[in-house]
């Protein structure tokens, strides 16, 4: 019997409350990101994780209690970088159609991080472009 292959194009279902790390990071990013991000803080208090990235990184998708599941194109509400040199990575919090939709991490110099950064490790993505 052939080994089971994971479909890396489909999120992995993961119904659960946000971890403290996910909640604290999303809150900090909404408070310190794009203008208008703070408007999503009330949604964050009602958000739960519905899936995670199939690549094994720390990215997660949200749904918000009493709101339709997020659909459509995403809009970044806070975009940050962390790490240096070969560990340089990015993280953003996003919404879809007015609904808080998730946290994304990605590698800028290597693989996407398997753990979320602490808010103290973040710096604005714009600051990195000037380097």
PyMOL commands that place a pseudoatom at each C-alpha (Angstrom):
pseudoatom trace, name=CA, resn=UNK, resi=1, chain=A, elem=C, hetatm=0, pos=[0.000, 0.000, 0.000]
pseudoatom trace, name=CA, resn=UNK, resi=2, chain=A, elem=C, hetatm=0, pos=[1.387, 3.384, -0.990]
pseudoatom trace, name=CA, resn=UNK, resi=3, chain=A, elem=C, hetatm=0, pos=[1.957, 5.948, 1.788]
pseudoatom trace, name=CA, resn=UNK, resi=4, chain=A, elem=C, hetatm=0, pos=[-0.766, 8.559, 2.190]
pseudoatom trace, name=CA, resn=UNK, resi=5, chain=A, elem=C, hetatm=0, pos=[0.163, 11.836, 0.501]
pseudoatom trace, name=CA, resn=UNK, resi=6, chain=A, elem=C, hetatm=0, pos=[-0.960, 15.105, 2.053]
pseudoatom trace, name=CA, resn=UNK, resi=7, chain=A, elem=C, hetatm=0, pos=[-2.584, 17.509, -0.390]
pseudoatom trace, name=CA, resn=UNK, resi=8, chain=A, elem=C, hetatm=0, pos=[-0.512, 20.640, 0.182]
pseudoatom trace, name=CA, resn=UNK, resi=9, chain=A, elem=C, hetatm=0, pos=[-3.054, 22.787, -1.662]
pseudoatom trace, name=CA, resn=UNK, resi=10, chain=A, elem=C, hetatm=0, pos=[-5.863, 22.281, 0.866]
pseudoatom trace, name=CA, resn=UNK, resi=11, chain=A, elem=C, hetatm=0, pos=[-5.927, 23.646, 4.429]
pseudoatom trace, name=CA, resn=UNK, resi=12, chain=A, elem=C, hetatm=0, pos=[-6.045, 21.042, 7.197]
pseudoatom trace, name=CA, resn=UNK, resi=13, chain=A, elem=C, hetatm=0, pos=[-9.220, 21.275, 9.313]
pseudoatom trace, name=CA, resn=UNK, resi=14, chain=A, elem=C, hetatm=0, pos=[-8.359, 22.275, 12.898]
pseudoatom trace, name=CA, resn=UNK, resi=15, chain=A, elem=C, hetatm=0, pos=[-11.492, 23.432, 14.777]
pseudoatom trace, name=CA, resn=UNK, resi=16, chain=A, elem=C, hetatm=0, pos=[-10.409, 24.974, 18.077]
pseudoatom trace, name=CA, resn=UNK, resi=17, chain=A, elem=C, hetatm=0, pos=[-10.150, 28.195, 20.067]
pseudoatom trace, name=CA, resn=UNK, resi=18, chain=A, elem=C, hetatm=0, pos=[-7.205, 30.469, 19.300]
pseudoatom trace, name=CA, resn=UNK, resi=19, chain=A, elem=C, hetatm=0, pos=[-4.160, 29.697, 21.414]
pseudoatom trace, name=CA, resn=UNK, resi=20, chain=A, elem=C, hetatm=0, pos=[-2.927, 32.471, 23.711]
pseudoatom trace, name=CA, resn=UNK, resi=21, chain=A, elem=C, hetatm=0, pos=[0.016, 32.989, 21.327]
pseudoatom trace, name=CA, resn=UNK, resi=22, chain=A, elem=C, hetatm=0, pos=[-2.290, 33.314, 18.284]
pseudoatom trace, name=CA, resn=UNK, resi=23, chain=A, elem=C, hetatm=0, pos=[-4.659, 35.661, 20.113]
pseudoatom trace, name=CA, resn=UNK, resi=24, chain=A, elem=C, hetatm=0, pos=[-1.893, 37.879, 21.534]
pseudoatom trace, name=CA, resn=UNK, resi=25, chain=A, elem=C, hetatm=0, pos=[-0.106, 38.107, 18.183]
pseudoatom trace, name=CA, resn=UNK, resi=26, chain=A, elem=C, hetatm=0, pos=[-3.264, 38.893, 16.206]
pseudoatom trace, name=CA, resn=UNK, resi=27, chain=A, elem=C, hetatm=0, pos=[-4.291, 41.512, 18.780]
pseudoatom trace, name=CA, resn=UNK, resi=28, chain=A, elem=C, hetatm=0, pos=[-0.884, 43.221, 18.665]
pseudoatom trace, name=CA, resn=UNK, resi=29, chain=A, elem=C, hetatm=0, pos=[-0.870, 43.196, 14.855]
pseudoatom trace, name=CA, resn=UNK, resi=30, chain=A, elem=C, hetatm=0, pos=[-4.385, 44.697, 14.691]
pseudoatom trace, name=CA, resn=UNK, resi=31, chain=A, elem=C, hetatm=0, pos=[-3.425, 47.389, 17.203]
pseudoatom trace, name=CA, resn=UNK, resi=32, chain=A, elem=C, hetatm=0, pos=[-0.144, 48.255, 15.463]
pseudoatom trace, name=CA, resn=UNK, resi=33, chain=A, elem=C, hetatm=0, pos=[-0.875, 47.556, 11.797]
pseudoatom trace, name=CA, resn=UNK, resi=34, chain=A, elem=C, hetatm=0, pos=[-2.883, 49.317, 9.131]
pseudoatom trace, name=CA, resn=UNK, resi=35, chain=A, elem=C, hetatm=0, pos=[-5.348, 52.102, 9.924]
pseudoatom trace, name=CA, resn=UNK, resi=36, chain=A, elem=C, hetatm=0, pos=[-8.685, 50.421, 10.510]
pseudoatom trace, name=CA, resn=UNK, resi=37, chain=A, elem=C, hetatm=0, pos=[-7.176, 47.252, 11.959]
pseudoatom trace, name=CA, resn=UNK, resi=38, chain=A, elem=C, hetatm=0, pos=[-8.429, 48.116, 15.438]
pseudoatom trace, name=CA, resn=UNK, resi=39, chain=A, elem=C, hetatm=0, pos=[-11.990, 47.859, 14.105]
pseudoatom trace, name=CA, resn=UNK, resi=40, chain=A, elem=C, hetatm=0, pos=[-11.463, 44.069, 13.961]
pseudoatom trace, name=CA, resn=UNK, resi=41, chain=A, elem=C, hetatm=0, pos=[-10.575, 43.692, 17.669]
pseudoatom trace, name=CA, resn=UNK, resi=42, chain=A, elem=C, hetatm=0, pos=[-14.177, 42.883, 18.595]
pseudoatom trace, name=CA, resn=UNK, resi=43, chain=A, elem=C, hetatm=0, pos=[-14.156, 40.111, 15.977]
pseudoatom trace, name=CA, resn=UNK, resi=44, chain=A, elem=C, hetatm=0, pos=[-10.917, 38.725, 17.399]
pseudoatom trace, name=CA, resn=UNK, resi=45, chain=A, elem=C, hetatm=0, pos=[-12.681, 38.138, 20.723]
pseudoatom trace, name=CA, resn=UNK, resi=46, chain=A, elem=C, hetatm=0, pos=[-15.189, 35.895, 18.881]
pseudoatom trace, name=CA, resn=UNK, resi=47, chain=A, elem=C, hetatm=0, pos=[-12.734, 34.223, 16.476]
pseudoatom trace, name=CA, resn=UNK, resi=48, chain=A, elem=C, hetatm=0, pos=[-11.739, 30.565, 16.439]
pseudoatom trace, name=CA, resn=UNK, resi=49, chain=A, elem=C, hetatm=0, pos=[-9.324, 28.581, 14.280]
pseudoatom trace, name=CA, resn=UNK, resi=50, chain=A, elem=C, hetatm=0, pos=[-10.902, 26.479, 11.526]
pseudoatom trace, name=CA, resn=UNK, resi=51, chain=A, elem=C, hetatm=0, pos=[-7.829, 25.273, 9.649]
pseudoatom trace, name=CA, resn=UNK, resi=52, chain=A, elem=C, hetatm=0, pos=[-4.064, 25.358, 9.457]
pseudoatom trace, name=CA, resn=UNK, resi=53, chain=A, elem=C, hetatm=0, pos=[-1.625, 25.392, 6.594]
pseudoatom trace, name=CA, resn=UNK, resi=54, chain=A, elem=C, hetatm=0, pos=[-0.795, 21.999, 5.064]
pseudoatom trace, name=CA, resn=UNK, resi=55, chain=A, elem=C, hetatm=0, pos=[2.897, 22.903, 4.671]
pseudoatom trace, name=CA, resn=UNK, resi=56, chain=A, elem=C, hetatm=0, pos=[3.457, 22.664, 8.425]
pseudoatom trace, name=CA, resn=UNK, resi=57, chain=A, elem=C, hetatm=0, pos=[4.012, 26.365, 9.025]
pseudoatom trace, name=CA, resn=UNK, resi=58, chain=A, elem=C, hetatm=0, pos=[2.213, 28.243, 11.809]
pseudoatom trace, name=CA, resn=UNK, resi=59, chain=A, elem=C, hetatm=0, pos=[-0.393, 29.922, 9.539]
pseudoatom trace, name=CA, resn=UNK, resi=60, chain=A, elem=C, hetatm=0, pos=[-4.039, 29.524, 10.598]
pseudoatom trace, name=CA, resn=UNK, resi=61, chain=A, elem=C, hetatm=0, pos=[-7.440, 30.498, 9.217]
pseudoatom trace, name=CA, resn=UNK, resi=62, chain=A, elem=C, hetatm=0, pos=[-10.212, 31.956, 11.377]
pseudoatom trace, name=CA, resn=UNK, resi=63, chain=A, elem=C, hetatm=0, pos=[-13.970, 32.126, 11.452]
pseudoatom trace, name=CA, resn=UNK, resi=64, chain=A, elem=C, hetatm=0, pos=[-15.842, 34.545, 13.686]
pseudoatom trace, name=CA, resn=UNK, resi=65, chain=A, elem=C, hetatm=0, pos=[-18.841, 33.534, 15.784]
pseudoatom trace, name=CA, resn=UNK, resi=66, chain=A, elem=C, hetatm=0, pos=[-22.131, 34.945, 14.414]
pseudoatom trace, name=CA, resn=UNK, resi=67, chain=A, elem=C, hetatm=0, pos=[-20.541, 35.999, 11.077]
pseudoatom trace, name=CA, resn=UNK, resi=68, chain=A, elem=C, hetatm=0, pos=[-20.519, 34.199, 7.732]
pseudoatom trace, name=CA, resn=UNK, resi=69, chain=A, elem=C, hetatm=0, pos=[-17.280, 32.341, 6.954]
pseudoatom trace, name=CA, resn=UNK, resi=70, chain=A, elem=C, hetatm=0, pos=[-14.774, 34.707, 5.294]
pseudoatom trace, name=CA, resn=UNK, resi=71, chain=A, elem=C, hetatm=0, pos=[-14.665, 34.526, 1.487]
pseudoatom trace, name=CA, resn=UNK, resi=72, chain=A, elem=C, hetatm=0, pos=[-13.173, 36.469, -1.392]
pseudoatom trace, name=CA, resn=UNK, resi=73, chain=A, elem=C, hetatm=0, pos=[-9.873, 38.250, -1.694]
pseudoatom trace, name=CA, resn=UNK, resi=74, chain=A, elem=C, hetatm=0, pos=[-7.846, 39.034, 1.370]
pseudoatom trace, name=CA, resn=UNK, resi=75, chain=A, elem=C, hetatm=0, pos=[-6.928, 42.442, 2.744]
pseudoatom trace, name=CA, resn=UNK, resi=76, chain=A, elem=C, hetatm=0, pos=[-3.899, 42.726, 5.002]
pseudoatom trace, name=CA, resn=UNK, resi=77, chain=A, elem=C, hetatm=0, pos=[-4.572, 44.519, 8.285]
pseudoatom trace, name=CA, resn=UNK, resi=78, chain=A, elem=C, hetatm=0, pos=[-1.017, 44.364, 9.650]
pseudoatom trace, name=CA, resn=UNK, resi=79, chain=A, elem=C, hetatm=0, pos=[2.165, 43.320, 7.841]
pseudoatom trace, name=CA, resn=UNK, resi=80, chain=A, elem=C, hetatm=0, pos=[5.415, 42.730, 9.732]
pseudoatom trace, name=CA, resn=UNK, resi=81, chain=A, elem=C, hetatm=0, pos=[8.803, 41.036, 9.459]
pseudoatom trace, name=CA, resn=UNK, resi=82, chain=A, elem=C, hetatm=0, pos=[10.930, 39.250, 12.019]
pseudoatom trace, name=CA, resn=UNK, resi=83, chain=A, elem=C, hetatm=0, pos=[14.259, 37.469, 12.161]
pseudoatom trace, name=CA, resn=UNK, resi=84, chain=A, elem=C, hetatm=0, pos=[17.417, 38.351, 10.269]
pseudoatom trace, name=CA, resn=UNK, resi=85, chain=A, elem=C, hetatm=0, pos=[19.471, 37.127, 7.336]
pseudoatom trace, name=CA, resn=UNK, resi=86, chain=A, elem=C, hetatm=0, pos=[18.693, 33.468, 6.568]
pseudoatom trace, name=CA, resn=UNK, resi=87, chain=A, elem=C, hetatm=0, pos=[15.875, 33.458, 9.167]
pseudoatom trace, name=CA, resn=UNK, resi=88, chain=A, elem=C, hetatm=0, pos=[14.099, 36.555, 7.801]
pseudoatom trace, name=CA, resn=UNK, resi=89, chain=A, elem=C, hetatm=0, pos=[10.359, 35.934, 7.700]
pseudoatom trace, name=CA, resn=UNK, resi=90, chain=A, elem=C, hetatm=0, pos=[7.085, 37.808, 7.513]
pseudoatom trace, name=CA, resn=UNK, resi=91, chain=A, elem=C, hetatm=0, pos=[3.738, 37.668, 9.265]
pseudoatom trace, name=CA, resn=UNK, resi=92, chain=A, elem=C, hetatm=0, pos=[0.418, 39.321, 8.588]
pseudoatom trace, name=CA, resn=UNK, resi=93, chain=A, elem=C, hetatm=0, pos=[-3.121, 39.328, 9.913]
pseudoatom trace, name=CA, resn=UNK, resi=94, chain=A, elem=C, hetatm=0, pos=[-5.887, 39.578, 7.314]
pseudoatom trace, name=CA, resn=UNK, resi=95, chain=A, elem=C, hetatm=0, pos=[-9.596, 39.872, 6.617]
pseudoatom trace, name=CA, resn=UNK, resi=96, chain=A, elem=C, hetatm=0, pos=[-11.858, 38.733, 3.796]
pseudoatom trace, name=CA, resn=UNK, resi=97, chain=A, elem=C, hetatm=0, pos=[-15.106, 40.534, 2.981]
pseudoatom trace, name=CA, resn=UNK, resi=98, chain=A, elem=C, hetatm=0, pos=[-15.051, 42.396, 6.304]
pseudoatom trace, name=CA, resn=UNK, resi=99, chain=A, elem=C, hetatm=0, pos=[-14.471, 39.279, 8.425]
pseudoatom trace, name=CA, resn=UNK, resi=100, chain=A, elem=C, hetatm=0, pos=[-11.241, 38.613, 10.326]
pseudoatom trace, name=CA, resn=UNK, resi=101, chain=A, elem=C, hetatm=0, pos=[-9.834, 35.619, 8.465]
pseudoatom trace, name=CA, resn=UNK, resi=102, chain=A, elem=C, hetatm=0, pos=[-6.434, 34.545, 9.803]
pseudoatom trace, name=CA, resn=UNK, resi=103, chain=A, elem=C, hetatm=0, pos=[-2.746, 34.826, 10.549]
pseudoatom trace, name=CA, resn=UNK, resi=104, chain=A, elem=C, hetatm=0, pos=[-0.154, 34.053, 7.887]
pseudoatom trace, name=CA, resn=UNK, resi=105, chain=A, elem=C, hetatm=0, pos=[3.586, 33.483, 8.287]
pseudoatom trace, name=CA, resn=UNK, resi=106, chain=A, elem=C, hetatm=0, pos=[5.998, 33.108, 5.375]
pseudoatom trace, name=CA, resn=UNK, resi=107, chain=A, elem=C, hetatm=0, pos=[9.699, 32.782, 4.779]
pseudoatom trace, name=CA, resn=UNK, resi=108, chain=A, elem=C, hetatm=0, pos=[11.564, 35.576, 3.037]
pseudoatom trace, name=CA, resn=UNK, resi=109, chain=A, elem=C, hetatm=0, pos=[14.908, 33.775, 3.029]
pseudoatom trace, name=CA, resn=UNK, resi=110, chain=A, elem=C, hetatm=0, pos=[13.849, 30.168, 3.569]
pseudoatom trace, name=CA, resn=UNK, resi=111, chain=A, elem=C, hetatm=0, pos=[10.920, 28.035, 4.669]
pseudoatom trace, name=CA, resn=UNK, resi=112, chain=A, elem=C, hetatm=0, pos=[7.882, 29.506, 6.376]
pseudoatom trace, name=CA, resn=UNK, resi=113, chain=A, elem=C, hetatm=0, pos=[8.232, 29.461, 10.185]
pseudoatom trace, name=CA, resn=UNK, resi=114, chain=A, elem=C, hetatm=0, pos=[6.702, 26.552, 12.070]
pseudoatom trace, name=CA, resn=UNK, resi=115, chain=A, elem=C, hetatm=0, pos=[6.068, 28.752, 15.126]
pseudoatom trace, name=CA, resn=UNK, resi=116, chain=A, elem=C, hetatm=0, pos=[4.580, 32.204, 15.503]
pseudoatom trace, name=CA, resn=UNK, resi=117, chain=A, elem=C, hetatm=0, pos=[6.812, 35.112, 16.478]
pseudoatom trace, name=CA, resn=UNK, resi=118, chain=A, elem=C, hetatm=0, pos=[6.288, 37.094, 19.655]
pseudoatom trace, name=CA, resn=UNK, resi=119, chain=A, elem=C, hetatm=0, pos=[4.996, 40.628, 19.126]
pseudoatom trace, name=CA, resn=UNK, resi=120, chain=A, elem=C, hetatm=0, pos=[8.298, 41.992, 20.488]
pseudoatom trace, name=CA, resn=UNK, resi=121, chain=A, elem=C, hetatm=0, pos=[10.136, 40.361, 17.543]
pseudoatom trace, name=CA, resn=UNK, resi=122, chain=A, elem=C, hetatm=0, pos=[8.053, 42.180, 14.901]
pseudoatom trace, name=CA, resn=UNK, resi=123, chain=A, elem=C, hetatm=0, pos=[8.992, 45.278, 12.953]
pseudoatom trace, name=CA, resn=UNK, resi=124, chain=A, elem=C, hetatm=0, pos=[7.016, 46.977, 10.169]
pseudoatom trace, name=CA, resn=UNK, resi=125, chain=A, elem=C, hetatm=0, pos=[7.441, 45.370, 6.771]
pseudoatom trace, name=CA, resn=UNK, resi=126, chain=A, elem=C, hetatm=0, pos=[7.872, 48.822, 5.241]
pseudoatom trace, name=CA, resn=UNK, resi=127, chain=A, elem=C, hetatm=0, pos=[11.042, 49.351, 7.289]
pseudoatom trace, name=CA, resn=UNK, resi=128, chain=A, elem=C, hetatm=0, pos=[12.586, 46.272, 5.661]
pseudoatom trace, name=CA, resn=UNK, resi=129, chain=A, elem=C, hetatm=0, pos=[12.021, 47.546, 2.106]
pseudoatom trace, name=CA, resn=UNK, resi=130, chain=A, elem=C, hetatm=0, pos=[14.408, 50.432, 2.634]
pseudoatom trace, name=CA, resn=UNK, resi=131, chain=A, elem=C, hetatm=0, pos=[17.331, 48.137, 3.482]
for i in range(1, 131): cmd.bond("trace and resi %d" % i, "trace and resi %d" % (i + 1))
show_as sticks, trace
zoom trace
